[in-house]
């Protein structure tokens, strides 16, 4: 399947940062990517990013509220993101789970909201360093998959992002063998639950992905792309990861 390279800018970016998307756009226009490209800037930039991104780059949101509208000061709905031009939204990122107390049930509700609003949902899962040390990685991921991924998940509306919490922004990464083991287990779970749809769903890896390690990660079986944090903020760094994609994965 065609890989997806997604950039999560987190709480970074002002209007001047759109110049990085323009560089990305112009570079990809002359040398198209072998993968689908998505950039998720802060909500304040979604509409403006859509205006400059061009056809080669999709724009997404970083989170959404389960409800379409209402008295939820400071929140943003999937419908609002869609109206601004977004095509996807990240839900259940570990920073939301840990720092905002988001539960699996809430993540599932946000995924359903994304679909309701016409967006693709990138549903994040992953273990903490303590859980890995206790040998609980596969158990934790299976539990999060079961509770965070709604029954209506389908390849054209859903991607799973495996992000070991201890690797996000730390410079640490699991070994290729460890990444492969978890992605194989995720694929087995998805296939067992959703059949052919689960076998066709994209599974992204995230956690300190950069140009130097992207080639090895993206070549692994059942790694169908990457969810990139800090290295997506600069076009040159992000392009290094994009160029590492083989274009398709098994």
N, C-alpha and C positions, 0 to 999 in steps of 0.2 A: 504494500500500500504506500501511497505517497506520504512522505513525512511532513510534520508540522513543526516549524521552529517559531516559538512564541516568546515574545519579550514582555516581561512584567516590570514596569518602571517603578512600581510601588509609590511611595510619597515623594517622588522626585519629578521635577520638570516644570518649567515656566514657559511662556510663549516663545522665548528664544530657543528652547529645546526642540522646537519643531524643525529647526534647521537640520537636526540629525535625521529626521524622517525624510526630509527633502534629499539629503545625501543618499540615503538608503534607496529612495525612489529612483533617483537618477542613475545610480550604479546598477540597480536591478533592471532598469530599462535597457541598458546597453549589454548587460550580461544576466539574463534571467536566472532565477534560482531554480534548483532542482526540487525544492520543497515548497510547501505553502508557508507564507510568512504572515505573522500576526504580531502587532504591537499593542500592548495594553497600557496606555498612559493614565495619569490621574484623570478623574472625571471632568475636571475643568478644561482639559485639552482634547477630549474625545471628538467634539464637533470640528474643532480646528484641525486636528490631526487627519480626520476624514477628508477635509478639504484639500490637503496637500499630499496625501498618501499615494494617490494614483491607483491603478488597477492591480499592481503587483503586491500591494500590502493591504491586509485587512486590519481593522482597528477594533479593539475590544475593551471591555471594562474590567475592573479588578474585583468587583463585588456587586451584589444587588440585594435589595430587600425582598422578602418573600411576597409581599403584597404589591399590587400594581399602583396604588396611591393611598394617601391617608395622612393621618397626623403622626408622621415619623420624621421629626426634625433632623436634618442633616443626612438622611438616607437617600438612596437613589434606587429607582425600580428598574427592572429589566426593560419595561416599556419605554422609560426615559432614555436608557442607553440606546435602544433600537432607534428611537426618534432622533437621537444625535448622530446616528450613522454606524453604530457598533454592530458587529456581526456575532460576537462571542463575549462571554464573561467568565472570569475565574471565580470559582466558589470553593470554600473550605480550605483556603490556603492556611498553612500551619500558623502563620502570624495572626490570622483571624481566630483560629481555634484556640491558640494559647493566650493571646493578649485580649481577646474580646469574649472568651468563654463560649465560642460556638460549638454546639454539639453536632453529632452525626445527623440527628433529626432535623436540625436547622439547616445544615448543609444540603440535605435532601430536599427540603422545602425550597431552598434557593435554586437548586437545579431545576425543579419543576417550574419555578417562576421564570427561569431563563427560557425554557421551552415555550411557556405560555406567551412570553414576550417576543418570541421569534428569534431567540439567540441560541447559539451553541453553548453548551456548558462544559467547562474544563474543571473537572472535579478532582481536588487534590487529596492525597492520602500520604501517610508516612509516619515512621516511628521516631521517638526521641532517642537520644544517645543511651539513656538508662535502659530503655526497653530493648535496644539492640544488645547492650551488654548482658542482659538477662536471657538473650536468645529468643525474644518475643517478636522479632520483626515480622515474620510471615503471619503470625497470629494476629498482630495488631492491624496489619494491612488487610487481612481477610475480614476482620470485624468492621473496619471502616468501609470497605467496599460493600459489604452486606447492608450496612445501615445508612450510608451516605449516597449510594447510587440507587435512584428510584427504579421501579420495575419497567418503566417506559423507555429506559435508556436505549439508544440506537446509534449506529455508527455515524449517521449523518447529523446527529444532534449532540453527541457526547464524546469527550475524550477524557481519559484518566491520566492524571499527572502524579507519578510517584516521586515524592520529595522527602528523603530522609531529613528530619528536622535538624539534626546535628550538622548537616552539610550545607545548610542554607546560609550563604553569606560568610561562611567561616574559612573558606579555602580548602576545607576537607572534602574528600569524596570517597565513597566506597570503592572497593576494587571493581574492575570490570566483571569479575566472577560474581561478586556480591550483587551488583546491579542486575546482571543476567539472571541470577537466581530469583530475585524478587519479581522481575518482569515476567519470567516464565510462570511463576506462581499466580501473578495477577491475570495473565492470559488464561491459565487453567480455570481460575475462578469465573472469569467472564464467559468463557466458552461453556462451562458447566451450567451457568445460570441463564445465559441468553442464546446459546447455540451458535449458529452461524453469525448472528449479529455480534456476539461477544468475540468471535474470532476476527471480525472485521473492525473492531473498535480500536482507535489509536491510543497507545499508551506512551506518554511522554516521560522523560526523566528530567528532574530538576534538582539543583543543589550544587552550586559552585561550578556550573558549566562554563567553560571558556574555550577559546580557539585551540589552546594547547591540548585539551583532553577531549574535545568534541568528536574528533574523528573516530577514536576508539569506542566511545559510548554509542554514537549513532550507528556504528556498524554491527552492534549486538542484535541478535535475534529478539524480536518482540519489543525492541526500542523503536518507536515510530515517530520520534521527534524529541524536542527538548523544550522545557519551560525555563527560560533564562532570566535571571535577575539583573544584578549589577552590570554584567557584560553586555546588556542590551541598551544601555543608556547612551553609548557612543556608537555611531554607525560603523566605524572601522572595526571595533571589537565585535559587534554583532555580525558583521559581514564575514568575519573569520569563522564564526560558528556556522553561519548559513552555508558557506562554501564547503564546510566539512561534511555536509549531508550527502549521502550517496544517492539521494533522491527517492528511493523506495526501500522498504524493509519488509521482511517476512514476519 
